[in-house]
Amino acid sequence: MKKTIGILFPASSKGGVYQYALSIVDSLLSYCSDYEYVVFHEGGRPDPSSNCGAANCQFVQISNRGITAVGKVLHLLGLQSSLNSLLVKNIAEAVKTSPVDLLIIPTPIFFDYPLGIPFIVTNPDYMDKYFPEFDEYALRTKIARDIVFRRYGKDALLVITDAPQGIEDLNKFSGVDKAKIRIIPYIPPGYIYRLRDMDLKTADDILSKYGLPEKYFFYPAQFWYQKNHFRLIKAVHLAREKYKTEINLILVGNSKGSRIYESVCKEVSCLIESLGLKKQIIHLGYTTEEETVALYRRSSGLIAPPFQGPTTIPPLEAMILGVPVATINMFDVPKQVGDAGLLFDPYSVEDMAEKMFNLWSDANLRKKMIEKGFKQTKGMTQEDYASKWKAAIEKALFSC
Protein backbone atom coordinates (compact mmCIF):
# COMPACT_ATOMS: atom_id res chain seq x y z
CA MET A 1 0.00 0.00 0.00
CA LYS A 2 1.25 3.46 -0.90
CA LYS A 3 2.23 5.87 1.84
CA THR A 4 0.24 9.10 2.08
CA ILE A 5 2.05 12.42 2.11
CA GLY A 6 0.36 15.59 3.31
CA ILE A 7 1.42 19.06 2.14
CA LEU A 8 0.34 22.11 4.11
CA PHE A 9 -0.49 25.40 2.38
CA PRO A 10 -0.41 28.78 4.14
CA ALA A 11 -3.57 30.81 4.63
CA SER A 12 -2.57 33.58 2.22
CA SER A 13 -2.23 32.91 -1.49
CA LYS A 14 0.07 35.93 -1.87
CA GLY A 15 3.74 35.76 -1.08
CA GLY A 16 6.81 33.60 -1.35
CA VAL A 17 5.75 30.80 1.00
CA TYR A 18 2.65 30.09 -1.09
CA GLN A 19 4.76 30.01 -4.28
CA TYR A 20 7.21 27.69 -2.54
CA ALA A 21 4.40 25.34 -1.52
CA LEU A 22 3.14 25.40 -5.12
CA SER A 23 6.56 24.36 -6.40
CA ILE A 24 6.58 21.35 -4.06
CA VAL A 25 3.07 20.22 -5.01
CA ASP A 26 3.56 20.82 -8.73
CA SER A 27 6.75 18.76 -8.82
CA LEU A 28 5.58 15.85 -6.67
CA LEU A 29 2.21 15.49 -8.40
CA SER A 30 3.83 15.61 -11.82
CA TYR A 31 6.89 13.45 -11.25
CA CYS A 32 6.44 11.28 -8.17
CA SER A 33 3.55 8.81 -8.29
CA ASP A 34 4.98 6.66 -5.49
CA TYR A 35 2.65 8.21 -2.91
CA GLU A 36 -0.88 9.34 -2.32
CA TYR A 37 -1.16 13.07 -1.55
CA VAL A 38 -3.37 15.21 0.65
CA VAL A 39 -3.13 18.99 0.31
CA PHE A 40 -4.23 20.71 3.52
CA HIS A 41 -5.10 24.37 3.04
CA GLU A 42 -6.09 27.10 5.49
CA GLY A 43 -7.43 29.57 2.94
CA GLY A 44 -9.04 28.94 -0.44
CA ARG A 45 -8.17 25.80 -2.35
CA PRO A 46 -4.75 26.21 -3.99
CA ASP A 47 -4.44 25.89 -7.74
CA PRO A 48 -1.22 24.12 -8.69
CA SER A 49 -0.28 23.84 -12.34
CA SER A 50 -0.26 20.05 -12.06
CA ASN A 51 -3.17 17.74 -12.73
CA CYS A 52 -5.04 18.23 -9.47
CA GLY A 53 -7.80 15.93 -10.54
CA ALA A 54 -5.42 13.01 -10.26
CA ALA A 55 -6.74 10.09 -8.26
CA ASN A 56 -3.74 10.21 -5.92
CA CYS A 57 -4.45 13.74 -4.64
CA GLN A 58 -7.19 15.18 -2.44
CA PHE A 59 -7.74 18.59 -0.85
CA VAL A 60 -8.77 19.13 2.76
CA GLN A 61 -9.78 22.46 4.29
CA ILE A 62 -8.35 23.22 7.73
CA SER A 63 -10.97 24.84 9.96
CA ASN A 64 -9.93 28.25 11.22
CA ARG A 65 -11.59 28.96 14.53
CA GLY A 66 -9.56 32.05 15.18
CA ILE A 67 -7.38 32.63 18.21
CA THR A 68 -7.48 35.35 20.84
CA ALA A 69 -4.46 37.32 22.02
CA VAL A 70 -4.48 35.27 25.23
CA GLY A 71 -4.71 32.08 23.18
CA LYS A 72 -1.63 33.11 21.19
CA VAL A 73 0.37 33.71 24.35
CA LEU A 74 -0.70 30.36 25.78
CA HIS A 75 0.17 28.61 22.52
CA LEU A 76 3.69 30.07 22.55
CA LEU A 77 4.09 29.10 26.19
CA GLY A 78 3.00 25.58 25.25
CA LEU A 79 5.58 25.42 22.45
CA GLN A 80 8.36 26.63 24.70
CA SER A 81 7.53 24.51 27.73
CA SER A 82 6.18 21.39 25.96
CA LEU A 83 2.84 21.83 27.73
CA ASN A 84 1.01 20.42 24.73
CA SER A 85 -2.41 20.98 26.28
CA LEU A 86 -1.93 24.72 25.57
CA LEU A 87 -1.29 24.27 21.85
CA VAL A 88 -3.63 25.18 19.01
CA LYS A 89 -4.18 21.94 17.10
CA ASN A 90 -6.27 22.77 14.01
CA ILE A 91 -3.74 21.02 11.77
CA ALA A 92 -3.76 17.88 13.89
CA GLU A 93 -7.56 17.77 13.88
CA ALA A 94 -7.66 18.11 10.08
CA VAL A 95 -5.17 15.26 9.71
CA LYS A 96 -7.37 13.04 11.88
CA THR A 97 -10.06 13.21 9.18
CA SER A 98 -7.54 12.47 6.40
CA PRO A 99 -4.61 10.57 7.95
CA VAL A 100 -1.14 10.90 6.45
CA ASP A 101 2.12 9.08 7.08
CA LEU A 102 4.14 12.28 6.78
CA LEU A 103 3.33 15.99 6.58
CA ILE A 104 5.41 18.52 4.62
CA ILE A 105 5.23 22.00 6.18
CA PRO A 106 6.69 24.72 3.88
CA THR A 107 7.14 27.13 6.80
CA PRO A 108 6.49 26.90 10.54
CA ILE A 109 2.94 27.97 11.42
CA PHE A 110 3.08 30.44 14.29
CA PHE A 111 -0.25 29.71 15.93
CA ASP A 112 -0.93 26.08 15.10
CA TYR A 113 0.99 22.86 15.59
CA PRO A 114 0.92 19.36 14.02
CA LEU A 115 0.99 17.57 17.37
CA GLY A 116 1.51 13.83 17.04
CA ILE A 117 2.10 13.97 13.27
CA PRO A 118 5.49 13.04 11.74
CA PHE A 119 6.60 16.03 9.68
CA ILE A 120 9.28 17.66 7.57
CA VAL A 121 9.55 21.44 7.88
CA THR A 122 11.31 24.16 5.93
CA ASN A 123 12.59 26.98 8.11
CA PRO A 124 12.61 29.85 5.61
CA ASP A 125 15.22 32.29 6.92
CA TYR A 126 16.65 34.10 9.91
CA MET A 127 16.65 37.60 8.47
CA ASP A 128 15.42 38.99 11.79
CA LYS A 129 18.84 38.06 13.20
CA TYR A 130 20.69 39.87 10.43
CA PHE A 131 18.39 42.86 10.02
CA PRO A 132 16.66 43.44 13.38
CA GLU A 133 16.09 47.09 12.51
CA PHE A 134 13.21 46.43 10.10
CA ASP A 135 9.72 47.20 11.41
CA GLU A 136 8.38 43.78 10.40
CA TYR A 137 10.68 42.33 13.05
CA ALA A 138 9.10 43.87 16.13
CA LEU A 139 10.27 42.48 19.47
CA ARG A 140 7.20 40.28 19.90
CA THR A 141 7.70 38.90 16.39
CA LYS A 142 11.33 38.07 17.13
CA ILE A 143 10.37 36.30 20.36
CA ALA A 144 7.64 34.33 18.58
CA ARG A 145 9.99 33.35 15.74
CA ASP A 146 12.58 32.10 18.22
CA ILE A 147 10.04 29.94 20.06
CA VAL A 148 8.24 28.63 16.97
CA PHE A 149 11.34 27.89 14.87
CA ARG A 150 13.10 26.14 17.75
CA ARG A 151 10.12 23.86 18.55
CA TYR A 152 9.46 22.96 14.92
CA GLY A 153 13.17 22.30 14.38
CA LYS A 154 13.34 20.13 17.49
CA ASP A 155 10.34 17.93 16.63
CA ALA A 156 10.77 17.64 12.84
CA LEU A 157 12.12 14.42 11.37
CA LEU A 158 14.00 16.53 8.83
CA VAL A 159 14.49 20.26 8.39
CA ILE A 160 14.86 21.58 4.84
CA THR A 161 16.87 24.62 3.85
CA ASP A 162 17.72 26.10 0.46
CA ALA A 163 21.49 26.60 0.75
CA PRO A 164 24.58 25.84 2.89
CA GLN A 165 24.22 29.00 4.95
CA GLY A 166 20.80 27.75 6.02
CA ILE A 167 22.44 24.80 7.76
CA GLU A 168 24.64 27.13 9.79
CA ASP A 169 21.72 29.44 10.63
CA LEU A 170 19.44 26.59 11.73
CA ASN A 171 22.12 25.19 13.99
CA LYS A 172 23.23 28.55 15.38
CA PHE A 173 19.86 30.22 15.96
CA SER A 174 17.49 27.29 16.60
CA GLY A 175 19.84 24.59 17.86
CA VAL A 176 18.88 22.15 15.09
CA ASP A 177 21.24 19.19 14.79
CA LYS A 178 23.09 19.52 11.48
CA ALA A 179 22.61 15.78 10.89
CA LYS A 180 18.88 16.25 10.30
CA ILE A 181 19.15 19.27 8.01
CA ARG A 182 18.88 18.67 4.27
CA ILE A 183 19.50 21.13 1.42
CA ILE A 184 16.91 21.29 -1.36
CA PRO A 185 17.59 24.39 -3.50
CA TYR A 186 14.61 26.46 -4.57
CA ILE A 187 13.03 26.24 -7.99
CA PRO A 188 10.27 28.49 -9.37
CA PRO A 189 6.60 27.52 -9.02
CA GLY A 190 5.05 25.38 -11.73
CA TYR A 191 3.38 28.18 -13.66
CA ILE A 192 6.82 29.57 -14.58
CA TYR A 193 7.62 26.29 -16.35
CA ARG A 194 4.15 26.04 -17.84
CA LEU A 195 4.29 29.56 -19.33
CA ARG A 196 8.01 29.79 -20.07
CA ASP A 197 7.48 29.70 -23.84
CA MET A 198 5.09 32.67 -23.86
CA ASP A 199 5.91 34.74 -26.95
CA LEU A 200 6.24 38.52 -26.86
CA LYS A 201 3.02 39.12 -28.81
CA THR A 202 1.05 37.13 -26.25
CA ALA A 203 2.80 39.05 -23.47
CA ASP A 204 1.92 42.34 -25.16
CA ASP A 205 -1.72 41.32 -25.46
CA ILE A 206 -1.90 40.33 -21.78
CA LEU A 207 -0.33 43.60 -20.65
CA SER A 208 -2.07 45.94 -23.12
CA LYS A 209 -4.56 47.18 -20.49
CA TYR A 210 -1.74 48.67 -18.42
CA GLY A 211 -0.23 50.95 -21.08
CA LEU A 212 3.32 50.15 -19.99
CA PRO A 213 6.47 51.75 -21.43
CA GLU A 214 8.27 49.87 -24.19
CA LYS A 215 11.33 49.28 -22.00
CA TYR A 216 11.44 48.69 -18.26
CA PHE A 217 13.03 46.79 -15.39
CA PHE A 218 10.88 44.55 -13.19
CA TYR A 219 10.78 43.90 -9.44
CA PRO A 220 8.10 41.55 -8.07
CA ALA A 221 8.04 41.77 -4.27
CA GLN A 222 5.64 42.26 -1.40
CA PHE A 223 5.92 45.55 0.43
CA TRP A 224 8.15 44.68 3.37
CA TYR A 225 10.96 46.96 4.52
CA GLN A 226 13.42 44.12 3.92
CA LYS A 227 12.54 44.19 0.21
CA ASN A 228 14.60 47.39 -0.10
CA HIS A 229 12.22 49.36 -2.33
CA PHE A 230 13.49 52.69 -1.02
CA ARG A 231 17.10 52.30 -2.12
CA LEU A 232 15.92 50.89 -5.44
CA ILE A 233 13.80 53.98 -6.07
CA LYS A 234 16.70 56.25 -5.08
CA ALA A 235 18.92 54.31 -7.50
CA VAL A 236 16.47 55.01 -10.34
CA HIS A 237 16.63 58.69 -9.40
CA LEU A 238 20.44 58.65 -9.23
CA ALA A 239 20.64 57.02 -12.67
CA ARG A 240 18.63 59.92 -14.06
CA GLU A 241 20.76 62.54 -12.32
CA LYS A 242 24.21 60.97 -12.78
CA TYR A 243 23.88 59.06 -16.05
CA LYS A 244 21.17 61.22 -17.65
CA THR A 245 19.17 58.04 -18.24
CA GLU A 246 15.49 57.58 -17.43
CA ILE A 247 15.10 53.99 -16.30
CA ASN A 248 11.54 52.71 -16.09
CA LEU A 249 10.64 50.34 -13.28
CA ILE A 250 7.55 48.17 -12.81
CA LEU A 251 6.67 47.09 -9.27
CA VAL A 252 4.11 44.45 -8.35
CA GLY A 253 3.04 43.32 -4.91
CA ASN A 254 0.04 43.50 -2.66
CA SER A 255 -0.41 46.82 -0.84
CA LYS A 256 -3.31 45.64 1.32
CA GLY A 257 -3.79 43.02 3.99
CA SER A 258 -1.28 44.05 6.62
CA ARG A 259 -0.21 47.18 8.45
CA ILE A 260 3.34 46.78 7.14
CA TYR A 261 2.23 46.43 3.50
CA GLU A 262 0.11 49.55 3.69
CA SER A 263 2.77 51.55 5.52
CA VAL A 264 5.59 50.60 3.14
CA CYS A 265 3.44 51.14 0.05
CA LYS A 266 2.44 54.61 1.26
CA GLU A 267 6.06 55.54 1.97
CA VAL A 268 7.13 54.17 -1.42
CA SER A 269 4.46 56.25 -3.18
CA CYS A 270 5.53 59.38 -1.31
CA LEU A 271 9.19 58.81 -2.20
CA ILE A 272 8.37 58.26 -5.88
CA GLU A 273 6.41 61.51 -5.96
CA SER A 274 8.99 63.53 -4.04
CA LEU A 275 11.75 62.47 -6.45
CA GLY A 276 9.63 63.21 -9.51
CA LEU A 277 9.57 59.60 -10.68
CA LYS A 278 5.83 59.01 -11.18
CA LYS A 279 6.32 58.66 -14.95
CA GLN A 280 9.20 56.20 -14.53
CA ILE A 281 8.01 53.95 -11.69
CA ILE A 282 4.66 52.18 -11.91
CA HIS A 283 3.09 49.98 -9.23
CA LEU A 284 0.57 47.52 -10.68
CA GLY A 285 -0.48 45.90 -7.39
CA TYR A 286 -1.39 42.22 -7.41
CA THR A 287 -0.93 40.46 -10.77
CA THR A 288 -2.05 37.06 -12.03
CA GLU A 289 0.36 34.28 -12.95
CA GLU A 290 -0.04 35.04 -16.66
CA GLU A 291 0.52 38.76 -16.08
CA THR A 292 3.59 38.09 -13.96
CA VAL A 293 5.19 35.92 -16.64
CA ALA A 294 4.27 38.48 -19.31
CA LEU A 295 5.92 41.22 -17.24
CA TYR A 296 9.08 39.14 -16.98
CA ARG A 297 9.10 38.29 -20.69
CA ARG A 298 8.68 41.93 -21.74
CA SER A 299 11.19 43.33 -19.27
CA SER A 300 14.79 44.33 -19.92
CA GLY A 301 15.87 42.83 -16.63
CA LEU A 302 15.00 41.81 -13.10
CA ILE A 303 16.34 44.11 -10.41
CA ALA A 304 16.15 42.26 -7.09
CA PRO A 305 17.65 44.19 -4.13
CA PRO A 306 16.06 42.53 -1.06
CA PHE A 307 17.84 41.98 2.23
CA GLN A 308 16.93 38.33 2.05
CA GLY A 309 18.52 34.92 1.85
CA PRO A 310 20.20 32.48 1.92
CA THR A 311 18.81 32.47 -1.67
CA THR A 312 15.71 33.88 -3.34
CA ILE A 313 13.27 32.71 -6.01
CA PRO A 314 12.82 35.71 -8.41
CA PRO A 315 16.32 35.40 -9.95
CA LEU A 316 15.52 31.78 -10.81
CA GLU A 317 12.22 32.81 -12.40
CA ALA A 318 13.99 35.46 -14.46
CA MET A 319 16.81 33.20 -15.67
CA ILE A 320 14.41 30.44 -16.72
CA LEU A 321 12.23 32.98 -18.57
CA GLY A 322 15.18 34.50 -20.44
CA VAL A 323 15.50 37.73 -18.46
CA PRO A 324 18.80 39.31 -17.32
CA VAL A 325 19.34 39.52 -13.56
CA ALA A 326 20.87 42.13 -11.27
CA THR A 327 20.70 41.21 -7.60
CA ILE A 328 22.43 41.30 -4.21
CA ASN A 329 25.96 40.17 -3.40
CA MET A 330 24.94 38.76 0.00
CA PHE A 331 24.44 35.35 1.60
CA ASP A 332 24.37 32.45 -0.91
CA VAL A 333 22.79 34.48 -3.72
CA PRO A 334 26.10 34.89 -5.65
CA LYS A 335 26.45 31.09 -5.75
CA GLN A 336 22.81 30.76 -6.77
CA VAL A 337 23.10 33.00 -9.84
CA GLY A 338 26.75 32.33 -10.67
CA ASP A 339 28.07 34.52 -13.48
CA ALA A 340 24.51 34.94 -14.78
CA GLY A 341 23.85 37.82 -12.40
CA LEU A 342 25.17 41.35 -12.06
CA LEU A 343 25.79 41.72 -8.34
CA PHE A 344 25.55 44.87 -6.25
CA ASP A 345 25.72 45.93 -2.62
CA PRO A 346 22.08 46.30 -1.50
CA TYR A 347 23.11 49.04 0.94
CA SER A 348 24.69 51.11 -1.84
CA VAL A 349 22.39 53.25 -3.98
CA GLU A 350 25.42 54.18 -6.10
CA ASP A 351 26.37 50.57 -6.83
CA MET A 352 22.78 49.65 -7.61
CA ALA A 353 22.39 52.62 -9.97
CA GLU A 354 25.63 51.74 -11.78
CA LYS A 355 24.62 48.11 -12.36
CA MET A 356 21.15 49.18 -13.50
CA PHE A 357 22.63 51.70 -15.95
CA ASN A 358 25.06 49.12 -17.34
CA LEU A 359 22.28 46.61 -17.92
CA TRP A 360 19.88 49.23 -19.30
CA SER A 361 22.31 50.75 -21.79
CA ASP A 362 24.09 47.66 -23.12
CA ALA A 363 22.01 45.32 -25.30
CA ASN A 364 24.97 42.97 -25.82
CA LEU A 365 25.39 42.64 -22.05
CA ARG A 366 21.71 41.78 -21.68
CA LYS A 367 22.02 39.14 -24.39
CA LYS A 368 25.06 37.57 -22.71
CA MET A 369 23.32 37.58 -19.33
CA ILE A 370 20.29 35.82 -20.81
CA GLU A 371 22.51 33.09 -22.29
CA LYS A 372 24.32 32.66 -18.97
CA GLY A 373 20.98 32.49 -17.17
CA PHE A 374 19.78 29.63 -19.37
CA LYS A 375 23.06 27.81 -18.73
CA GLN A 376 22.84 28.39 -14.97
CA THR A 377 19.33 26.93 -14.74
CA LYS A 378 19.70 24.17 -17.35
CA GLY A 379 19.40 21.34 -14.83
CA MET A 380 16.78 23.08 -12.72
CA THR A 381 13.78 20.93 -13.62
CA GLN A 382 10.65 19.99 -11.75
CA GLU A 383 11.57 16.33 -12.23
CA ASP A 384 14.92 16.83 -10.50
CA TYR A 385 13.23 18.82 -7.73
CA ALA A 386 10.70 16.03 -7.21
CA SER A 387 13.53 13.49 -6.94
CA LYS A 388 15.17 15.56 -4.19
CA TRP A 389 11.90 15.74 -2.27
CA LYS A 390 11.31 12.02 -2.80
CA ALA A 391 14.73 11.30 -1.27
CA ALA A 392 13.90 13.51 1.72
CA ILE A 393 10.51 11.84 2.16
CA GLU A 394 12.03 8.35 2.05
CA LYS A 395 14.68 9.31 4.58
CA ALA A 396 12.02 10.72 6.93
CA LEU A 397 9.73 7.70 6.51
CA PHE A 398 12.28 4.93 6.76
CA SER A 399 15.48 6.24 8.36
CA CYS A 400 14.48 8.76 11.03
N, C-alpha and C positions, 0 to 999 in steps of 0.2 A: 504494500500500500504506500502511495506517495505521501511524503511529509507535506504539511501545510505551513506556508510562510505568510505571516501577516506583515503589512507595510502601513505605517501610520502617516497620515497626511496632516499638516497643520491646519488651523482654523481658517487662516487667511489664504486666499488664492493669489495674493500679490506679494512678491518678494522672492529673495534668493532661495529660502528653504523650500518653498513650494516647488520652484523650478528644479531644485536638487532632488526632491521626492519624485517628481515626474521623470527625471532621468533614470532613476532606479527602476521604477515601474515599467517604463517604456522598454528598457533593455531586458529585464527579466522576462516580461511577458512575450517579447519578440524572440528571444534567443535562449531561454532556459525553460524547457517544458518538463523538467524533472520533478517539479513541485506543483501543488495546488496553491493558489494565492487568495488572500483576503485583504482587500484594501479598506482600512478603517479611516474614516474621515470625520472631522469635527464640524466643518462647514458644509458647503454644497458639494455634491459629488464631483470629484476631480475628473478631468477629461484628458487622459493620456493619449498620445498619438497611436499607441498600439491597438490591437484588436481587443477591445474591452468586452466584447461579447463572447469571448472565448470561454469554453466550458470550465476551464481551470481557474477562473477568476470570479470572485464575487465582491460586492461592495456593501459595507456595513456602516451605518451612521452611528456615531458616538453621541449619546445624549449629553446635552450641556445644561446642567442644572444651575449654573452660575455659582459663584463663591463670594462670600462676604469678605470684608477686610480682615475680620477676626479669623475666618476660615483659612485665609491665605497665611496668616501668621502661624496658626496651628499646624498647617500643612508643612511649612518650612521647619518648624520645630520637630515635627515627626520625621522629616527627612534627616535632620541633623542628629537626632537622638535615637533613631530606629524605633520610635514609638509608632508602629505602623497603624495603630487604631486612629491616629490623627490625620492620616493621609487621605487625600481625595483619590477615589479609585474608579473614575468613570471609564478609563481605558480597560481596567481589569474586568469591569462588569460587562463591557461590550464583548470582550474576548470570551467570556463565559457562554454567550449566545452563539458564537462562532469560533470554536476552539482552534488554536494554532499551536504548532510545535516550536515556533520561533517567531519573534516579532522584531522587525527592523524599524528603528526609530531615527528619522533623519536629523532630529535635533532634540535635546532634552526638553520636555514639557514642564514649564515652571510649576503649574498648579494642577498637576495630575501625576499619577504614577502607576506603572504596570506591575503592581504587586503580585508576586507569585508566577509571573510569566517570564520564561527565558527570553532574553533580548540582546540584540546588537544595537549600539547607539553610535551616532556620529556627534562628536562634540565640535561645533563649528569653528570657533576661534576664541582667543583670549585677548581681543583687542582692548577690552577694558583695563587690562594690565599694562598695555603699552601706551594707551591714550586715555588716561583717566580724566582728562580735562573736558572731554566732550559731554554735553548735557544729557545725551541718551544714557550715560553711565552715572546716574545719580547714585548716592551712597546706598540707598536701599536696593537698587538694581544690582550693584556690585556684590552686596551681601547675599542677595538671592542667587545670583549666578554662582558664587562660591559654593553655597550649600547644595544647589541643584546639580551642578556639574560634578561635584565630588561624589554625591550619592549615586548618580547614574553611572559614573565611571567605576565606582566600587562594585556595584551589583551586576554590571553588564558582563556577558560572556566574552564579548569582544568590543573594543572601541575603535571606530574607524576615523582616520584623519586623511587629509588630502595630500600631505607632503611631509618630508622629514622633520621640519621644524615643529609640526603638530605633535610629533612623538615627544619632543623635548618639553613643549608647553604642557601637554597632558600630564606628564610625569612631574614637572616642576610645580604647576599651579593646582592640580587636583589629586596628586599622589597616585596616579594610575600606573600600575606595573607595566613597564615597557614591553614585557613578554606578551601581554594581551592587547597590544595596540597594532593595528594593521593599516597600511597605507593603501588607499584606493584613490588615485587621482581623479579630479573632477572631469566630467565631460558635459557638453551642453545638453539641454533637454531635447526630447525626441522631435519636437516640431522644427528645430534647427536642421536636423538631418532630413526631415520630410520635405522641407521647403528650400533646401540648399540650392536647388537648380532653378529657382525663380529667375526669369529673365527681366531685363531692365524695363521693358515695355509693361509687363505685368506689375512691376513695382511702381512705375509711374502711374498706372491706372489706379492702384490701391491708394496711393498718396495724393491723388489729384485734388481731393477735397481740402487739403491743407494749404495749397498754394505755396509750397516750400521753395527756397532758392535752388538754383541749379547745382550749386556746389556747397557742401557743408561737412562739418565733423559731427559725430554722434556720440552721445553719452547717456546710456540707459542706466538709471540708478534711482532708488528711492531717496527721499529727502531726509537723510540723516546728516548730522554734522560731520561724521567720519567719511562721508562720501566726497568731501572736499570741493563742493561746488564753488565756494567763494574764491579760492585761489584760481580755479579754472576760469571763472569769469574775469578776474583781474588779469589773467594771462591773455585772454582775448583782447582786453583793452590795451595791454602793453604791446601786443603785436601790432595793433593799429597805430599806436603812438611811436613805437621804436622802428618798426619795419614798414610802416605806411601800408599795411595790408589789412583789409577787412575780412576777418575769418568768421564765417557763419557757423553757428553751433545749435544743434537740435538736442533738447533735453526731453526725456520722458521719465515718468515716475509719478506715483500717486501723491497728491497734495492733501488728501483728506484721510481721516481715519485714526489719526493720533495727534496729540498735542505737538510732538516733535516735528512731524511732517508739516503741519500747518505753520509752525513757527519758522522752520527753515525755509519753506517755500516763500513765505512773506518776506523774509530777509533777503532771499535770492532775488525776488522781484524788485525790491527796493534798490539793491545794488546794481542790477541791470539798468534800471532807470537812471540812477544817479551818475552812472558812467556813460550814459548816452548810447546804450547797446541794444535798445529795444528792436531795432531793425536787424541786428545781427544774431541775437540769441532768442530762440523760440522754445517755449515749453508747451508740449502737446498733451501733457497729463498722461493718463493711462492709455496704453495702446494694445490692440489685439496681437495675437501671435503673428498673423499675416502682416500686419502693419509694422511690427517690430523687425521682421525679416526684410521687408521692403525698405525700411529706413536704413538698415545695415547695407543692403545691396546698392542703394543709391548714394551712400555716403563716400566721402573721400578718405575717411579714416575714423577709427574709434580712438577717442581720447579718454583714458580711464585713470583718474588720479586719486582713487580712494585710499584712505589709511586703513587698509584691510589686507588680511592674509590668513594663513601662509600663501595661498594662491586664490585666484578669483576666476569666475566663469565667463564674464564678457569677453576677455581677450581670446578665449577658445572659440566662442561664438563667431567673433569677427574673423579669425584665421580660417575657420572652416567655410565661412561664407565669402571668402575672397576679399577681405577688407584689411587695409594696413592698420597696424596697432602702435599706439604710443601709450605707455603706461609706467607704473612706478618702479623704482629700483630698490624696493624693500622686500624683506622676508624671502620667500621662495619664488616670487613672481619672475625674477630674471631667469631662473632655471626653467620655469614653466613656458615662457615665450621664446627662450633661446635667442638666436640672432634675428628672429622674426619680429622683434619689438624694438621700437625706439624707447629708451628708458630715460626717465627724468626723476629728479628729486621732488617728491610731492610737496615739500615745504617751500620750494623755490618757484615763485611766480616767473622769475627770469628764465630759469631752465625750462619750465613748461612752455613758455611763450616761444623760446628758441626752437624746441623740438616741433611744436605745432607749425611754426613758420616754415621750417625745413620740409615737413611733410606736405604742407599746403602748396608750396611753391615749386616742388620738384616732382614732376610726373614720373620720371624714370625711377626715382626713389620709391614712389608708391608702388610701381610695378614690381620692383625687386622685393619689396616687403610682402606683397601679395604672394609671390612665388615662394618666398621663405616660409610664409604662414602655412601654405598648403603642405610644404615639406615637413614642417614641425608637427602638424596634426595628422599626417598620413596614416599612422597606425591607431588613431583615436576613433575607434568604431564602437557602436553599441554592442556588437557581438563580443568584442574584447572586454568591454566594461561588464557585461553580463557574466563572463567567465571569471572575472575577479570577484564579483559578488557571490557567484556560486561557490568559489573556493572558500570565501569567508563563511558562508552559510554552512558548508560541510564541516569546516573546522569547529564552528560553534555547536553544531548538532552532535558531532561524533568524537570530538577531541577535548572539549572543555568540561 
